[in-house]
Amino acid sequence: MWWFQQGLSFLPVALVVWSAASFVFSYITAIVLHHVDPLVPYISDTGTIPPERCLFGIMLNISAFLGMATMYVRYKQVYALNPEKSKIIKLNKFGLTLGLMSCFGLCIIANFQKCILYYIHVVGACLTFGVGAIYMLVQTVLSYLMQPEVHSKDIFWIRLTTLLWCCSSIVSMFVSSVVLYSGLYGTNLVQKLHWDPQEKGYTAHIISTVSEWSLAFSFLSFFLTYIRDFQKISLRAVVSLHGQTLYNTPQSFVTDEQTLLIAGSI
């Protein structure tokens, strides 16, 4: 059995490979069609003009689905390993909520292009990277709380290093973007896809774009740390039949449902 066939390790592998491919394929397409400059454009710029916009959108939507699946499996794993630790359980639920919000933000990025609906695109980026960074922080804290019984110290330090990489990329991108779009280097720079190295603001633009690529790959690197954990888990669906047909509701099921309603459980 290959390493990626063990447990559910294929999930984070698929997430990382597919997401990286969505960036690379849209970048290559945009470069071949001369829609952006070859030297480190914004990731979003490579998904602005058709046909790469179509490719970018559909691939990132699939990445969002893979991300939700990966985060849910991680949530179930942490819960199963710590069934009686209320602090970890609450933090784990909080982490899942953050992760799902981050994946929703990725869908916004995929479907609302920067040059068309800029502010909605920025909201999606804040959800994806801002909330996603908090998700990474929560998972790093969980790794710390579960060592050494469940997690080794090595995986905690790896996740902490990746988190710091992510945070430094966010700070660098935020500062350079604020400087770039402050108005000192002209207006309507959001629509600008081609830059001349001699232009004012080019340095800030390059720092911002490099930071964005660094941020994206810091996220992907974090999910690589799930591979070994996911090799030791599997999920299955359990089907419970309440009758032999699909036409009539069994009386016992109706009675149970009425009991729950009276008790206030539903």
LOMIKE-97542 format. One record per residue (C-alpha): residue in one letter; x, y, z. Coordinates in steps of 0.25 Angstrom, whole numbers, padded with zeros to 4 digits, always signed. Layout:
BEGIN
AXYZ ...
This chain:
BEGIN
M+0000+0000+0000 W+0005+0014-0004 W+0007+0024+0007 F-0005+0033+0001 Q-0014+0021+0001 Q-0013+0019+0016 G-0025+0024+0024 L-0030+0038+0019 S-0017+0043+0015 F-0021+0045+0001 L-0030+0057+0005 P-0019+0067+0009 V-0011+0062-0002 A-0022+0065-0012 L-0024+0078-0006 V-0010+0083-0007 V-0007+0077-0021 W-0021+0082-0027 S-0019+0096-0021 A-0005+0098-0025 A-0009+0093-0039 S-0020+0103-0040 F-0010+0114-0037 V+0000+0109-0047 F-0009+0106-0058 S-0016+0119-0058 Y-0003+0126-0057 I+0003+0118-0069 T-0010+0121-0077 A-0009+0136-0074 I+0005+0137-0078 V+0004+0130-0091 L-0008+0139-0095 H+0000+0151-0090 H-0011+0155-0080 V-0001+0158-0069 D+0014+0160-0067 P+0023+0147-0065 L+0030+0153-0053 V+0021+0150-0040 P+0007+0155-0044 Y-0004+0155-0033 I-0010+0141-0032 S-0024+0148-0034 D-0018+0155-0047 T-0016+0141-0053 G-0031+0138-0052 T-0037+0151-0057 I-0038+0150-0072 P-0044+0138-0079 P-0041+0127-0082 E-0032+0126-0069 R-0043+0132-0061 C-0052+0120-0064 L-0041+0110-0060 F-0037+0118-0048 G-0051+0119-0043 I-0055+0104-0045 M-0042+0099-0039 L-0043+0108-0027 N-0057+0104-0024 I-0053+0089-0024 S-0041+0093-0015 A-0051+0099-0005 F-0059+0086-0005 L-0046+0078-0002 G-0043+0088+0009 M-0056+0087+0016 A-0055+0071+0015 T-0040+0072+0021 M-0044+0081+0032 Y-0056+0073+0036 V-0048+0060+0036 R-0038+0068+0045 Y-0049+0072+0054 K-0054+0058+0056 Q-0040+0052+0058 V-0037+0062+0069 Y-0051+0060+0076 A-0049+0045+0075 L-0035+0046+0082 N-0040+0055+0093 P-0054+0051+0096 E-0054+0056+0111 K-0045+0069+0110 S-0056+0080+0109 K-0045+0091+0106 I-0040+0083+0094 I-0054+0080+0089 K-0058+0095+0090 L-0046+0099+0083 N-0047+0089+0073 K-0062+0093+0069 F-0057+0107+0068 G-0046+0103+0059 L-0056+0096+0050 T-0065+0108+0049 L-0053+0117+0045 G-0048+0106+0035 L-0062+0106+0028 M-0062+0121+0028 S-0048+0121+0021 C-0053+0111+0010 F-0065+0120+0008 G-0056+0132+0006 L-0048+0124-0005 C-0061+0122-0012 I-0063+0137-0012 I-0049+0139-0018 A-0052+0129-0029 N-0065+0135-0033 F-0063+0150-0031 Q-0051+0155-0039 K-0042+0166-0034 C-0043+0175-0046 I-0059+0173-0046 L-0064+0173-0032 Y-0052+0178-0024 Y-0058+0180-0010 I-0065+0167-0010 H-0052+0160-0015 V-0045+0167-0003 V-0055+0161+0007 G-0053+0147+0001 A-0038+0149+0003 C-0039+0154+0017 L-0048+0142+0020 T-0039+0132+0013 F-0025+0137+0018 G-0029+0145+0031 V-0039+0135+0037 G-0030+0124+0031 A-0018+0129+0039 I-0027+0128+0052 Y-0031+0114+0048 M-0016+0111+0047 L-0013+0117+0060 V-0025+0109+0067 Q-0019+0096+0061 T-0005+0099+0065 V-0010+0102+0079 L-0018+0088+0079 S-0005+0081+0075 Y+0002+0088+0087 L-0009+0083+0096 M-0009+0069+0091 Q+0006+0067+0092 P+0013+0058+0096 E+0001+0048+0098 V-0005+0049+0084 H+0005+0059+0076 S+0020+0059+0076 K+0027+0072+0079 D+0033+0072+0065 I+0019+0073+0058 F+0016+0085+0068 W+0028+0092+0064 I+0026+0090+0049 R+0012+0096+0050 L+0017+0107+0058 T+0028+0110+0048 T+0018+0110+0037 L+0008+0119+0045 L+0019+0129+0047 W+0022+0128+0032 C+0008+0131+0029 C+0007+0143+0038 S+0019+0149+0033 S+0014+0148+0019 I+0001+0155+0023 V+0008+0166+0030 S+0017+0168+0018 M+0006+0168+0008 F-0003+0177+0016 V+0008+0188+0018 S+0012+0187+0003 S-0002+0188-0002 V-0006+0200+0007 V+0006+0207+0002 L+0003+0203-0013 Y-0011+0207-0012 S-0010+0219-0004 G-0010+0228-0016 L+0004+0232-0016 Y+0007+0224-0029 G-0006+0227-0036 T-0021+0223-0036 N-0028+0211-0042 L-0016+0202-0039 V-0026+0191-0036 Q-0029+0189-0051 K-0014+0190-0055 L-0009+0176-0060 H+0004+0181-0067 W+0015+0188-0059 D+0028+0194-0064 P+0040+0192-0055 Q+0043+0207-0057 E+0030+0211-0051 K+0028+0217-0038 G+0022+0207-0028 Y+0028+0195-0035 T+0036+0191-0023 A+0024+0192-0014 H+0016+0184-0025 I+0026+0173-0025 I+0027+0172-0010 S+0012+0171-0010 T+0011+0160-0020 V+0023+0152-0015 S+0016+0152-0001 E+0003+0148-0007 W+0009+0135-0013 S+0017+0133+0000 L+0004+0134+0007 A-0003+0124-0002 F+0008+0114-0001 S+0009+0115+0014 F-0006+0111+0015 L-0003+0099+0006 S+0009+0095+0014 F+0001+0095+0027 F-0008+0084+0021 L+0003+0076+0017 T+0005+0074+0032 Y-0008+0066+0033 I-0003+0055+0024 R+0003+0047+0035 D-0009+0049+0044 F-0019+0045+0034 Q-0012+0032+0031 K-0017+0027+0044 I-0032+0030+0042 S-0043+0026+0034 L-0058+0030+0033 R-0070+0022+0029 A-0085+0024+0028 V-0095+0016+0036 V-0109+0014+0030 S-0120+0012+0040 L-0133+0007+0033 H-0146+0011+0040 G-0155+0003+0031 Q-0154-0007+0019 T-0161+0003+0009 L-0159+0018+0006 Y-0173+0021+0005 N-0179+0021+0020 T-0172+0026+0032 P-0171+0015+0043 Q-0180+0018+0055 S-0168+0016+0064 F-0160+0027+0057 V-0172+0036+0058 T-0173+0034+0073 D-0158+0036+0075 E-0159+0049+0067 Q-0171+0054+0076 T-0164+0051+0088 L-0152+0059+0084 L-0161+0071+0081 I-0168+0070+0094 A-0154+0069+0101 G-0149+0081+0093 S-0138+0074+0086 I-0142+0078+0072 
